[in-house]
Amino acid sequence: METKDSTVAVFFTRGMSFAAWDRLGMLKREIHIYQRLASEIRQLYFFTYGNADARYKGLFPSNVRIIPKPRFIPVILYSV
């Protein structure tokens, strides 16, 4: 698979965040998948609903960007 020039965007389900994955006990399993993907592509973006999700940046390589929902944007609008 030729992917080094690829950019991938992952849009979390409405209301979901890395913090929620952590609370649900699924963070380790899920990030493992995306860590492997990040090693194969140029850039990986996560669009999440967690205001504090930037704190999970250290779990990923430098080509991963976490874009949390801005506080001033309502959830319903952000999900569109």
Biopython code that builds the backbone (N, CA, C, O; Angstrom):
import numpy as np
from Bio.PDB.StructureBuilder import StructureBuilder

atoms = [
    (1, "MET", "N", (0.834, -1.170, 0.000)),
    (1, "MET", "CA", (0.000, 0.000, 0.000)),
    (1, "MET", "C", (0.883, 1.240, 0.000)),
    (1, "MET", "O", (1.707, 1.411, 0.899)),
    (2, "GLU", "N", (0.728, 2.082, -0.971)),
    (2, "GLU", "CA", (1.519, 3.306, -1.094)),
    (2, "GLU", "C", (0.797, 4.421, -0.353)),
    (2, "GLU", "O", (-0.209, 4.941, -0.834)),
    (3, "THR", "N", (1.305, 4.787, 0.808)),
    (3, "THR", "CA", (0.577, 5.726, 1.656)),
    (3, "THR", "C", (1.405, 6.890, 2.187)),
    (3, "THR", "O", (0.823, 7.813, 2.756)),
    (4, "LYS", "N", (2.709, 6.899, 2.037)),
    (4, "LYS", "CA", (3.546, 7.928, 2.657)),
    (4, "LYS", "C", (3.133, 9.348, 2.297)),
    (4, "LYS", "O", (3.406, 10.268, 3.068)),
    (5, "ASP", "N", (2.495, 9.559, 1.171)),
    (5, "ASP", "CA", (2.033, 10.890, 0.794)),
    (5, "ASP", "C", (0.593, 11.137, 1.206)),
    (5, "ASP", "O", (0.024, 12.178, 0.878)),
    (6, "SER", "N", (0.005, 10.200, 1.913)),
    (6, "SER", "CA", (-1.405, 10.289, 2.277)),
    (6, "SER", "C", (-1.624, 11.072, 3.562)),
    (6, "SER", "O", (-0.781, 11.104, 4.459)),
    (7, "THR", "N", (-2.782, 11.697, 3.610)),
    (7, "THR", "CA", (-3.261, 12.354, 4.812)),
    (7, "THR", "C", (-4.602, 11.728, 5.157)),
    (7, "THR", "O", (-5.452, 11.545, 4.286)),
    (8, "VAL", "N", (-4.789, 11.402, 6.432)),
    (8, "VAL", "CA", (-6.026, 10.777, 6.872)),
    (8, "VAL", "C", (-6.641, 11.647, 7.966)),
    (8, "VAL", "O", (-5.945, 12.128, 8.859)),
    (9, "ALA", "N", (-7.959, 11.840, 7.880)),
    (9, "ALA", "CA", (-8.704, 12.547, 8.918)),
    (9, "ALA", "C", (-9.672, 11.567, 9.552)),
    (9, "ALA", "O", (-10.410, 10.870, 8.856)),
    (10, "VAL", "N", (-9.666, 11.515, 10.874)),
    (10, "VAL", "CA", (-10.575, 10.655, 11.625)),
    (10, "VAL", "C", (-11.539, 11.568, 12.374)),
    (10, "VAL", "O", (-11.124, 12.395, 13.186)),
    (11, "PHE", "N", (-12.833, 11.407, 12.093)),
    (11, "PHE", "CA", (-13.869, 12.206, 12.732)),
    (11, "PHE", "C", (-14.563, 11.338, 13.775)),
    (11, "PHE", "O", (-15.200, 10.339, 13.439)),
    (12, "PHE", "N", (-14.435, 11.724, 15.034)),
    (12, "PHE", "CA", (-15.040, 10.953, 16.113)),
    (12, "PHE", "C", (-16.565, 11.058, 16.057)),
    (12, "PHE", "O", (-17.120, 12.055, 15.593)),
    (13, "THR", "N", (-17.219, 10.016, 16.536)),
    (13, "THR", "CA", (-18.666, 10.011, 16.665)),
    (13, "THR", "C", (-19.088, 11.166, 17.568)),
    (13, "THR", "O", (-18.361, 11.532, 18.492)),
    (14, "ARG", "N", (-20.253, 11.735, 17.304)),
    (14, "ARG", "CA", (-20.724, 12.884, 18.069)),
    (14, "ARG", "C", (-20.619, 12.621, 19.575)),
    (14, "ARG", "O", (-21.137, 11.630, 20.091)),
    (15, "GLY", "N", (-19.935, 13.533, 20.256)),
    (15, "GLY", "CA", (-19.767, 13.455, 21.694)),
    (15, "GLY", "C", (-18.590, 12.610, 22.169)),
    (15, "GLY", "O", (-18.279, 12.611, 23.360)),
    (16, "MET", "N", (-17.931, 11.892, 21.267)),
    (16, "MET", "CA", (-16.846, 10.978, 21.666)),
    (16, "MET", "C", (-15.515, 11.727, 21.695)),
    (16, "MET", "O", (-15.308, 12.701, 20.971)),
    (17, "SER", "N", (-14.613, 11.233, 22.564)),
    (17, "SER", "CA", (-13.310, 11.869, 22.754)),
    (17, "SER", "C", (-12.294, 10.828, 23.194)),
    (17, "SER", "O", (-12.653, 9.698, 23.523)),
    (18, "PHE", "N", (-11.033, 11.212, 23.199)),
    (18, "PHE", "CA", (-10.001, 10.332, 23.743)),
    (18, "PHE", "C", (-10.259, 10.092, 25.229)),
    (18, "PHE", "O", (-10.048, 8.986, 25.728)),
    (19, "ALA", "N", (-10.713, 11.121, 25.930)),
    (19, "ALA", "CA", (-11.010, 10.974, 27.357)),
    (19, "ALA", "C", (-12.114, 9.935, 27.566)),
    (19, "ALA", "O", (-12.045, 9.142, 28.505)),
    (20, "ALA", "N", (-13.117, 9.934, 26.711)),
    (20, "ALA", "CA", (-14.190, 8.938, 26.807)),
    (20, "ALA", "C", (-13.643, 7.544, 26.520)),
    (20, "ALA", "O", (-13.993, 6.590, 27.214)),
    (21, "TRP", "N", (-12.784, 7.415, 25.501)),
    (21, "TRP", "CA", (-12.149, 6.116, 25.221)),
    (21, "TRP", "C", (-11.395, 5.649, 26.456)),
    (21, "TRP", "O", (-11.444, 4.471, 26.812)),
    (22, "ASP", "N", (-10.700, 6.572, 27.107)),
    (22, "ASP", "CA", (-9.924, 6.243, 28.295)),
    (22, "ASP", "C", (-10.853, 5.755, 29.416)),
    (22, "ASP", "O", (-10.583, 4.726, 30.037)),
    (23, "ARG", "N", (-11.930, 6.477, 29.673)),
    (23, "ARG", "CA", (-12.899, 6.083, 30.700)),
    (23, "ARG", "C", (-13.532, 4.725, 30.413)),
    (23, "ARG", "O", (-13.799, 3.951, 31.333)),
    (24, "LEU", "N", (-13.769, 4.440, 29.137)),
    (24, "LEU", "CA", (-14.412, 3.185, 28.733)),
    (24, "LEU", "C", (-13.436, 2.014, 28.666)),
    (24, "LEU", "O", (-13.847, 0.875, 28.443)),
    (25, "GLY", "N", (-12.142, 2.290, 28.860)),
    (25, "GLY", "CA", (-11.141, 1.229, 28.839)),
    (25, "GLY", "C", (-10.727, 0.776, 27.458)),
    (25, "GLY", "O", (-10.157, -0.304, 27.303)),
    (26, "MET", "N", (-11.005, 1.584, 26.454)),
    (26, "MET", "CA", (-10.686, 1.184, 25.092)),
    (26, "MET", "C", (-9.581, 2.026, 24.449)),
    (26, "MET", "O", (-9.254, 1.827, 23.279)),
    (27, "LEU", "N", (-9.017, 2.949, 25.193)),
    (27, "LEU", "CA", (-8.002, 3.847, 24.642)),
    (27, "LEU", "C", (-6.794, 3.093, 24.111)),
    (27, "LEU", "O", (-6.377, 3.320, 22.975)),
    (28, "LYS", "N", (-6.228, 2.201, 24.910)),
    (28, "LYS", "CA", (-5.016, 1.491, 24.515)),
    (28, "LYS", "C", (-5.220, 0.710, 23.214)),
    (28, "LYS", "O", (-4.379, 0.753, 22.316)),
    (29, "ARG", "N", (-6.323, 0.010, 23.127)),
    (29, "ARG", "CA", (-6.609, -0.776, 21.917)),
    (29, "ARG", "C", (-6.764, 0.126, 20.690)),
    (29, "ARG", "O", (-6.193, -0.144, 19.633)),
    (30, "GLU", "N", (-7.535, 1.189, 20.844)),
    (30, "GLU", "CA", (-7.809, 2.067, 19.705)),
    (30, "GLU", "C", (-6.563, 2.822, 19.250)),
    (30, "GLU", "O", (-6.307, 2.913, 18.050)),
    (31, "ILE", "N", (-5.783, 3.367, 20.186)),
    (31, "ILE", "CA", (-4.628, 4.153, 19.750)),
    (31, "ILE", "C", (-3.570, 3.277, 19.095)),
    (31, "ILE", "O", (-2.813, 3.750, 18.247)),
    (32, "HIS", "N", (-3.510, 2.020, 19.476)),
    (32, "HIS", "CA", (-2.539, 1.118, 18.846)),
    (32, "HIS", "C", (-2.774, 1.057, 17.332)),
    (32, "HIS", "O", (-1.823, 1.087, 16.552)),
    (33, "ILE", "N", (-4.009, 0.974, 16.933)),
    (33, "ILE", "CA", (-4.367, 0.940, 15.505)),
    (33, "ILE", "C", (-3.874, 2.214, 14.813)),
    (33, "ILE", "O", (-3.271, 2.151, 13.742)),
    (34, "TYR", "N", (-4.134, 3.367, 15.429)),
    (34, "TYR", "CA", (-3.788, 4.636, 14.799)),
    (34, "TYR", "C", (-2.298, 4.941, 14.879)),
    (34, "TYR", "O", (-1.776, 5.654, 14.022)),
    (35, "GLN", "N", (-1.610, 4.429, 15.870)),
    (35, "GLN", "CA", (-0.150, 4.577, 15.915)),
    (35, "GLN", "C", (0.474, 3.857, 14.719)),
    (35, "GLN", "O", (1.390, 4.378, 14.083)),
    (36, "ARG", "N", (-0.023, 2.671, 14.421)),
    (36, "ARG", "CA", (0.482, 1.925, 13.261)),
    (36, "ARG", "C", (0.155, 2.664, 11.965)),
    (36, "ARG", "O", (1.003, 2.777, 11.080)),
    (37, "LEU", "N", (-1.058, 3.159, 11.855)),
    (37, "LEU", "CA", (-1.443, 3.906, 10.663)),
    (37, "LEU", "C", (-0.555, 5.138, 10.494)),
    (37, "LEU", "O", (-0.100, 5.423, 9.387)),
    (38, "ALA", "N", (-0.307, 5.865, 11.574)),
    (38, "ALA", "CA", (0.508, 7.084, 11.515)),
    (38, "ALA", "C", (1.916, 6.800, 11.011)),
    (38, "ALA", "O", (2.539, 7.660, 10.389)),
    (39, "SER", "N", (2.414, 5.610, 11.272)),
    (39, "SER", "CA", (3.765, 5.275, 10.806)),
    (39, "SER", "C", (3.804, 5.033, 9.299)),
    (39, "SER", "O", (4.881, 4.987, 8.704)),
    (40, "GLU", "N", (2.653, 4.881, 8.689)),
    (40, "GLU", "CA", (2.569, 4.584, 7.256)),
    (40, "GLU", "C", (2.137, 5.764, 6.399)),
    (40, "GLU", "O", (2.166, 5.669, 5.172)),
    (41, "ILE", "N", (1.739, 6.867, 7.008)),
    (41, "ILE", "CA", (1.222, 8.006, 6.247)),
    (41, "ILE", "C", (1.962, 9.289, 6.617)),
    (41, "ILE", "O", (2.731, 9.333, 7.576)),
    (42, "ARG", "N", (1.708, 10.321, 5.835)),
    (42, "ARG", "CA", (2.353, 11.614, 6.067)),
    (42, "ARG", "C", (1.733, 12.360, 7.247)),
    (42, "ARG", "O", (2.455, 12.905, 8.082)),
    (43, "GLN", "N", (0.400, 12.389, 7.322)),
    (43, "GLN", "CA", (-0.277, 13.177, 8.353)),
    (43, "GLN", "C", (-1.574, 12.497, 8.765)),
    (43, "GLN", "O", (-2.286, 11.940, 7.929)),
    (44, "LEU", "N", (-1.878, 12.548, 10.063)),
    (44, "LEU", "CA", (-3.110, 11.989, 10.608)),
    (44, "LEU", "C", (-3.752, 13.037, 11.498)),
    (44, "LEU", "O", (-3.117, 13.554, 12.417)),
    (45, "TYR", "N", (-5.013, 13.349, 11.224)),
    (45, "TYR", "CA", (-5.768, 14.320, 12.000)),
    (45, "TYR", "C", (-6.902, 13.626, 12.730)),
    (45, "TYR", "O", (-7.604, 12.797, 12.151)),
    (46, "PHE", "N", (-7.082, 13.961, 13.997)),
    (46, "PHE", "CA", (-8.228, 13.492, 14.776)),
    (46, "PHE", "C", (-9.098, 14.701, 15.096)),
    (46, "PHE", "O", (-8.623, 15.672, 15.685)),
    (47, "PHE", "N", (-10.358, 14.646, 14.713)),
    (47, "PHE", "CA", (-11.331, 15.672, 15.068)),
    (47, "PHE", "C", (-12.213, 15.078, 16.150)),
    (47, "PHE", "O", (-13.021, 14.190, 15.881)),
    (48, "THR", "N", (-12.060, 15.571, 17.385)),
    (48, "THR", "CA", (-12.735, 14.966, 18.527)),
    (48, "THR", "C", (-13.672, 15.971, 19.194)),
    (48, "THR", "O", (-13.693, 17.151, 18.845)),
    (49, "TYR", "N", (-14.432, 15.484, 20.144)),
    (49, "TYR", "CA", (-15.348, 16.324, 20.905)),
    (49, "TYR", "C", (-14.820, 16.634, 22.298)),
    (49, "TYR", "O", (-15.501, 17.304, 23.074)),
    (50, "GLY", "N", (-13.644, 16.171, 22.629)),
    (50, "GLY", "CA", (-13.081, 16.393, 23.962)),
    (50, "GLY", "C", (-12.305, 17.687, 24.044)),
    (50, "GLY", "O", (-11.343, 17.887, 23.302)),
    (51, "ASN", "N", (-12.713, 18.563, 24.935)),
    (51, "ASN", "CA", (-12.027, 19.853, 25.092)),
    (51, "ASN", "C", (-10.586, 19.697, 25.548)),
    (51, "ASN", "O", (-9.746, 20.544, 25.242)),
    (52, "ALA", "N", (-10.286, 18.624, 26.277)),
    (52, "ALA", "CA", (-8.946, 18.425, 26.822)),
    (52, "ALA", "C", (-8.179, 17.317, 26.100)),
    (52, "ALA", "O", (-7.188, 16.811, 26.625)),
    (53, "ASP", "N", (-8.625, 16.940, 24.915)),
    (53, "ASP", "CA", (-7.996, 15.813, 24.216)),
    (53, "ASP", "C", (-6.572, 16.075, 23.754)),
    (53, "ASP", "O", (-5.840, 15.130, 23.462)),
    (54, "ALA", "N", (-6.165, 17.322, 23.682)),
    (54, "ALA", "CA", (-4.787, 17.627, 23.277)),
    (54, "ALA", "C", (-3.778, 16.982, 24.225)),
    (54, "ALA", "O", (-2.631, 16.749, 23.842)),
    (55, "ARG", "N", (-4.191, 16.693, 25.451)),
    (55, "ARG", "CA", (-3.269, 16.064, 26.414)),
    (55, "ARG", "C", (-2.861, 14.654, 25.998)),
    (55, "ARG", "O", (-1.901, 14.112, 26.545)),
    (56, "TYR", "N", (-3.564, 14.051, 25.047)),
    (56, "TYR", "CA", (-3.237, 12.709, 24.558)),
    (56, "TYR", "C", (-2.232, 12.739, 23.411)),
    (56, "TYR", "O", (-1.870, 11.688, 22.883)),
    (57, "LYS", "N", (-1.781, 13.917, 23.021)),
    (57, "LYS", "CA", (-0.839, 14.074, 21.910)),
    (57, "LYS", "C", (0.425, 13.246, 22.109)),
    (57, "LYS", "O", (0.973, 12.717, 21.142)),
    (58, "GLY", "N", (0.887, 13.130, 23.328)),
    (58, "GLY", "CA", (2.118, 12.399, 23.621)),
    (58, "GLY", "C", (2.046, 10.915, 23.316)),
    (58, "GLY", "O", (3.075, 10.239, 23.313)),
    (59, "LEU", "N", (0.859, 10.395, 23.060)),
    (59, "LEU", "CA", (0.701, 8.978, 22.737)),
    (59, "LEU", "C", (0.976, 8.679, 21.260)),
    (59, "LEU", "O", (1.019, 7.520, 20.847)),
    (60, "PHE", "N", (1.158, 9.733, 20.484)),
    (60, "PHE", "CA", (1.287, 9.571, 19.038)),
    (60, "PHE", "C", (2.583, 10.187, 18.513)),
    (60, "PHE", "O", (3.184, 11.034, 19.173)),
    (61, "PRO", "N", (3.009, 9.758, 17.323)),
    (61, "PRO", "CA", (4.183, 10.390, 16.689)),
    (61, "PRO", "C", (3.876, 11.832, 16.281)),
    (61, "PRO", "O", (2.728, 12.270, 16.346)),
    (62, "SER", "N", (4.884, 12.549, 15.871)),
    (62, "SER", "CA", (4.756, 13.984, 15.574)),
    (62, "SER", "C", (3.878, 14.307, 14.368)),
    (62, "SER", "O", (3.479, 15.459, 14.195)),
    (63, "ASN", "N", (3.572, 13.329, 13.542)),
    (63, "ASN", "CA", (2.739, 13.606, 12.372)),
    (63, "ASN", "C", (1.243, 13.487, 12.674)),
    (63, "ASN", "O", (0.425, 13.487, 11.754)),
    (64, "VAL", "N", (0.885, 13.386, 13.941)),
    (64, "VAL", "CA", (-0.512, 13.287, 14.346)),
    (64, "VAL", "C", (-0.945, 14.603, 14.978)),
    (64, "VAL", "O", (-0.257, 15.146, 15.843)),
    (65, "ARG", "N", (-2.098, 15.112, 14.535)),
    (65, "ARG", "CA", (-2.672, 16.342, 15.081)),
    (65, "ARG", "C", (-4.024, 16.009, 15.694)),
    (65, "ARG", "O", (-4.842, 15.325, 15.078)),
    (66, "ILE", "N", (-4.251, 16.489, 16.894)),
    (66, "ILE", "CA", (-5.536, 16.311, 17.563)),
    (66, "ILE", "C", (-6.246, 17.656, 17.544)),
    (66, "ILE", "O", (-5.733, 18.648, 18.061)),
    (67, "ILE", "N", (-7.425, 17.678, 16.946)),
    (67, "ILE", "CA", (-8.210, 18.898, 16.819)),
    (67, "ILE", "C", (-9.477, 18.729, 17.663)),
    (67, "ILE", "O", (-10.453, 18.146, 17.190)),
    (68, "PRO", "N", (-9.478, 19.224, 18.895)),
    (68, "PRO", "CA", (-10.679, 19.102, 19.722)),
    (68, "PRO", "C", (-11.741, 20.122, 19.295)),
    (68, "PRO", "O", (-11.427, 21.151, 18.696)),
    (69, "LYS", "N", (-12.990, 19.820, 19.614)),
    (69, "LYS", "CA", (-14.083, 20.740, 19.309)),
    (69, "LYS", "C", (-13.876, 22.032, 20.083)),
    (69, "LYS", "O", (-13.686, 22.001, 21.298)),
    (70, "PRO", "N", (-13.912, 23.166, 19.395)),
    (70, "PRO", "CA", (-13.816, 24.437, 20.115)),
    (70, "PRO", "C", (-15.001, 24.596, 21.068)),
    (70, "PRO", "O", (-16.130, 24.245, 20.725)),
    (71, "ARG", "N", (-14.746, 25.112, 22.235)),
    (71, "ARG", "CA", (-15.791, 25.247, 23.258)),
    (71, "ARG", "C", (-16.979, 26.080, 22.789)),
    (71, "ARG", "O", (-18.111, 25.818, 23.196)),
    (72, "PHE", "N", (-16.741, 27.069, 21.948)),
    (72, "PHE", "CA", (-17.807, 27.984, 21.543)),
    (72, "PHE", "C", (-18.712, 27.424, 20.439)),
    (72, "PHE", "O", (-19.739, 28.026, 20.127)),
    (73, "ILE", "N", (-18.352, 26.301, 19.853)),
    (73, "ILE", "CA", (-19.174, 25.702, 18.803)),
    (73, "ILE", "C", (-20.084, 24.638, 19.423)),
    (73, "ILE", "O", (-19.591, 23.700, 20.050)),
    (74, "PRO", "N", (-21.405, 24.772, 19.257)),
    (74, "PRO", "CA", (-22.308, 23.755, 19.803)),
    (74, "PRO", "C", (-22.056, 22.381, 19.159)),
    (74, "PRO", "O", (-21.681, 22.288, 17.990)),
    (75, "VAL", "N", (-22.268, 21.335, 19.940)),
    (75, "VAL", "CA", (-22.024, 19.967, 19.469)),
    (75, "VAL", "C", (-22.784, 19.688, 18.177)),
    (75, "VAL", "O", (-22.227, 19.108, 17.246)),
    (76, "ILE", "N", (-24.041, 20.094, 18.112)),
    (76, "ILE", "CA", (-24.861, 19.802, 16.924)),
    (76, "ILE", "C", (-24.265, 20.467, 15.676)),
    (76, "ILE", "O", (-24.278, 19.876, 14.597)),
    (77, "LEU", "N", (-23.750, 21.678, 15.816)),
    (77, "LEU", "CA", (-23.134, 22.364, 14.686)),
    (77, "LEU", "C", (-21.808, 21.724, 14.295)),
    (77, "LEU", "O", (-21.524, 21.559, 13.108)),
    (78, "TYR", "N", (-21.002, 21.367, 15.278)),
    (78, "TYR", "CA", (-19.698, 20.730, 15.012)),
    (78, "TYR", "C", (-19.863, 19.390, 14.313)),
    (78, "TYR", "O", (-19.023, 18.999, 13.503)),
    (79, "SER", "N", (-20.935, 18.692, 14.623)),
    (79, "SER", "CA", (-21.142, 17.356, 14.032)),
    (79, "SER", "C", (-21.550, 17.420, 12.570)),
    (79, "SER", "O", (-21.471, 16.417, 11.860)),
    (80, "VAL", "N", (-21.985, 18.584, 12.114)),
    (80, "VAL", "CA", (-22.361, 18.731, 10.711)),
    (80, "VAL", "C", (-21.101, 18.837, 9.897)),
    (80, "VAL", "O", (-21.165, 18.968, 8.675)),
]
sb = StructureBuilder()
sb.init_structure("model")
sb.init_model(0)
sb.init_chain("A")
sb.init_seg("    ")
for serial, (resi, resn, name, xyz) in enumerate(atoms, 1):
    if name == "N":
        sb.init_residue(resn, " ", resi, " ")
    sb.init_atom(name, np.array(xyz, "f"), 0.0, 1.0, " ", f" {name:<3s}", serial, name[0])
structure = sb.get_structure()
